[in-house]
Every structure is written in C-alpha cells, then in structure tokens.
Amino acid sequence: MLRIGYNTNGFICHSLEAALQIIADLGFRGVAITLDNYILNPAAPDLNRQLDRTRALLEQCCLSCVIETGARFLLDPNQKHSPTLISADPEGRRKRLHFYKRALDIAARLEAEALSFWSGIRNGDVSETDAWDWLVQGCREVLDYAAQYNIPLAFEPEPGMFVENLTQFQQLKEHLNHDLWGLTLDLGHAFLTESNTPGACIRQFKNDIKNIHIEDMKKSAHEHLQFGEGEMDFPDIFDALKDISYNGPINVELSRHSHDAVNAAKQAYDFLSKHISPKII
C-alpha cells in the first residue's frame, strides 16, 4: 500500500521527536528522515540512544521511513552539499562515502525502506569523464555496503547536479547493473527536466522507483511549492501510480517551509487527501 509521508527537512525548527508525532497526528503514514546536524547526525556521540528512541517512536506512530542524505551543511559547514562523490579532492570523496555507509547503518537500525542520495554538482576543476568514473566507482562501493543489509539505494536526479535527468539516471544504471539499484523520482524535478509528463515518467520507470518525492512546481523555476501553487497535474500523477500499482513511499518535500511547518504539512495532507482514495493513504 502506498504511504504518503513527509520529509523532516520541512521541520528543521522542531525536534525529530516532535516532528514525527506531528506528522503522524496529521495522518501521514511515512516519513523521510533527512540526516542532519540536528537529526541523527552519524557523528553524534549518543547516536545509539537516539536510534533506539527513534525506532520506538516510528513504531508507536505507525510510520515507515526512508533515509535521506541531502542535508545542506552536514559534512562541510562552509560549502552547501559538499563534499560529494564527484569532488576533486579524494579525501572529500572518501568522506562522502563514509557518510553513506553510516547512513546505511542507520537505515538498517530503523528498518528503512531505502537510502536516497544524489550525485552532487560537478565543479569546473572536474572533467566529465572523471565525474562519471568517480560516481560509478562510489556508487558501486555504496551498493556493496548496502548488500549486507539488503537495503535498496534510491538515486535522485536533481536539476543543476551532474546527474539531473532520467536519461542520465538510465546511463548510470547501465554502468551498475545491481538488484539494489533504484530511483528516487522527485516528481517536481521530472516536471522541470523531462519532455514527458511526471505521470508518463512514473509509467516508464515503474520498475526502478524505490522512493518518490512530491510537491508542486512551476516550469519557470526549481522551487518546491505548496500544492496548488504550481502547474503540476496531480490527477494524472495519481492515475499513473494506480496504473503501476505502486506500493512504496511517497514523501512530501517542502524543505523551505519549516517556518510554518505544521500548517504546511496540514495543507499538504489535506490537498493530497482530496486527490486520492483514503484507502491509499
């Protein structure tokens, strides 16, 4: 059964405990937990205690979860989303790989359905050839580590990053050829980068999708909007999800709405509830 969830990156002014309770009380049945300085930081000295408490809360709130790794300044307080798997500095690439492995350890402890991650931005000092080589090599290493837990990897194409569209995702998939390799399909991103509609992308990549992000968006800008404020065709999206019998997580991503998190989450849930059968939520 498809579970509508909410990403904790839209609750950065709340504790994780408070965010989980609010998300569950609003009616969501899943949560995307974005590891961050203030949420299950892999370097936290009391991480084991935090994980025990979080797992108990997830069970208490009847929430499934996905682990997200897109925190802006967790690994480097001075550079957003850095380092990455395609950073020029080998030590930076190793740091990102170590983070993904620790994220998989956390995902296993929480019985997460997938680990979601992306390529990062290719800087001018990195050639396209090197970027592909490093990305493939890094993804293979993460896949090898994920295999011990049998946790799917859900790779997210993102506008402006090295892998930003579904054609590039397919190219990366062909290099890896692994059963645990899958896709985080951000429907707003697909709306911006693809010639097909998001609904058509759902149908085309039905065998790859492990995780879905949902929000509204306008063609003119990569800006995650509250539902009803953009131009996306949600009836078509949910028709496509029904057509492919999707039973995985679908998580609202409104990362710039934390200043009004409770109202934003409620508005999102109310909107989605009108567009899909209550039996699906």
N, C-alpha and C positions, 0 to 999 in steps of 0.2 A: 504493500500500500504506500502510495506517495505521501510523504510527510512534509508539510510546509514548516519551515524553520526560519530562524532569524540569526544574523551574524553578530557576534559580540563586538565587532568593530563599530557598530552603531550604538554601543552602550559604554563608551570609554569613560564616562563620568560616574559610572556605577561600579561597585564591586562585582566580581564574577557571580558570587552567591546571589546578590540582589538581582542581577540581570537574568540569571537562569529562572529564578522564581517569577519574575515579571513576565518573561517570555512564555513560560508555561501557563501562568494565570490568564494570559490573553487568549490562549487557545492553541498556540503553536505546539507542534509535536516533535520538533527537531531544533538543533542549534548548531551553528558553525562557530567553533571556538577558535578565534584568532589569537595565537600565542603572541604575547607582547610583554613589555616591561612590567606591566601590572597584572597580567593574566597568564598563569602557568609558565612563567619565564623558565626555560630549561636550566638556567644558571642559578636559580633561586636555591638557597641552602635548605629550605624547608619544602622542596618540591614534592617529596613523597607524601608529606602530610596534606599538602594542597590537593594532590591527586586522589588520595583516599576520600577527602571531603567532597571533591567534585564528582567522583563516581557515585558516591552516595546520593548527592543532590540530583544527578541525572536520573538515577533510578527512582528517587522519590517524586520527581517532577514528570516522570514518564517521557523523557526526552532522549531521542537518539542524537548522535553527534558526528560531525566531520571536523577534522583538524585543519585549520587554515594557517598559512605561513607568510602572509603578506604584510606583516607589521612594518611600519614605515622606518622606525629608527631603533629597532631592537638590537641589531648586530653592529651598527655604527651610529653613534648619536649625532654625527655631523653630516652624514650623507643618507638621504632617503633611499630605502630599499637596497642598500649596499652592505657588504659585497654580494655578488651573485655567482652563479655557476659559469658566467662568461666574463668575469672580471679579469683584467690583465694580470693582476697580482696572484701568483699561485697560492700564497698564504690566504688571500681573501677567498679564493675558490674552495680551499680546504675548510675554511671557517663556515661557509655556507653549507657544504656537505655535512659537516659535523652537526650543524643545526638541524638539517633534515633528518639525520639519523636519530637525534634526540627527540625530534618531533614524532618520529615513528614509535619510539619507546613510549612516549606519552599517549599516542593514539592507541597503542596496544593496551595500556593500562585502563583506558577509558572505553575500550571496545568500540572504537570509532569505525565508521564505515569506509572512510577513505582519508588520505592525506592529499591536500590540494596545494599546488605550487605553480610557479611560472618561471620564465627564462630570465627575466631582467632586461635592462636596456643595454644595447651594445654601444660602448663608448668609442670615440674616434680613434683611440690607440689600439683597437682590437679589429683585426680583419674579419670579414665574414666567414672565411674558411676556418680560422681559429675558433671563432664563436661556435660554429657548428660542431667542430671537433670536441671542444670542451663541454658543450652542452650534452652531446651524446654520451661522452665518457662519464660525466657527472650523473646523468640520468640512469645509466647502467649500474653505477655504484649504488645509487639510492634503491634501484629495483632489487639488486642483490640483497640489500639490507632488509627491504620490505618483505622479501620472500620468507624470512624466518617467522614473520607474524601473519603472513598471507593477507596483508592489508593492501588494497588497491591504491595506486597512485593516480591522481586525477589532475592532469596538466591543464593549465588555463592559458589560452591565448589572450593577450591583452593589448589593446591599441597603444602604439608607441613603444612596445617592447620588441625584442628581437624576434620572438615568435608571437605575432599579433593576430593571425587569422587561421582559419581552419585548413587551408591548403598547406600552410607551414606545419600545423599540427600533424597532418597526414604524413608529411615528409619525415617528421621526427619519429612518428610511429613506425614507419617502414625501416628506420635505422635500428629500432629497439626490438621489435618482434617479441613481445613478452606478454604473458596472460594477465599480469597485474597492471599493465599499462592501460590508462584510460583518460577520459576527458572531463574537465570541469567546463561545462558550457555556460558561460555568462551570456544570458540572452540579450542584454543591452549591448554587450561587445559585438555579438553576432549582428545585431541590428545596424551597427556602425560599419563593420568591416566586410560583411558578406553581400554578394549580389542577391542571394536567396533570402527569403524571409526567415526570421527565427523559427517559425513553425516548420519550414522546409529543412532547416539545419537540424532540428530535432529528429525529423524522419530520416535524414541522410546519415546521421551519426548515431543512430539508436543503439548500435552495438558497442559504441565506445563510451557513452555517457555514464559516468560514475557519480557525478555531482552537478547540480545546477545552481547558478546564481540568478536571481530575478530582481528587477527594478524597472522603472520607466526611464526612457531616454529620448532625446531628440537627435535627429540626424546631424544637426549642426555642431554638436559638442559632446565630448566624452565626459558627461556629468550624470551621476546617478541621481535620479529624480524620484520623488514620491509618486506612487501610482496615480494616474490621471493627469499628471503634469507634462507628460511627454507624448510621443506619437506611436507607441507600440501597439500592436494588435493582439491583445490578450486572449480574446476568444479563439483566435487561430492557434495561439501557443498552447492553450489547454486542450484544444481538439487534437493537436499533434501528440501531446503527452498521453492522451487517452488512446490514440491510434496505435502507439507503440507499447502500450501497457506499461508505462514507466512506473517503477516501484521504488525508486531511490529518493535521496534527499533533494529538496529544492528550497534554497535558503535566500531570504530577502537580504540584499546588501545595500544598506543606506549608511555608508561609513561617515558621511558628513552631517548626519542628523543627531549626533549624540547630545547636542544642547537641548533637544526636545525628544529624547529617546522614547519615552513611554508613549507620548501622543503619536509619534511617527510610527512606532510598532503597531499601535492600535489601529491607526488609519490603514496601514498596510494589510493587516489581518482582515479588517472589515471589507476592504476592496477585494481581496482575493476570495473571501468567503462568498461574495456575490457572483463570482465568475466561475466557480467550480462547485461541484456537488459536495455537500457536507460530508458525505461518505468518503471522499477522497482526502480530506484534511486530516 
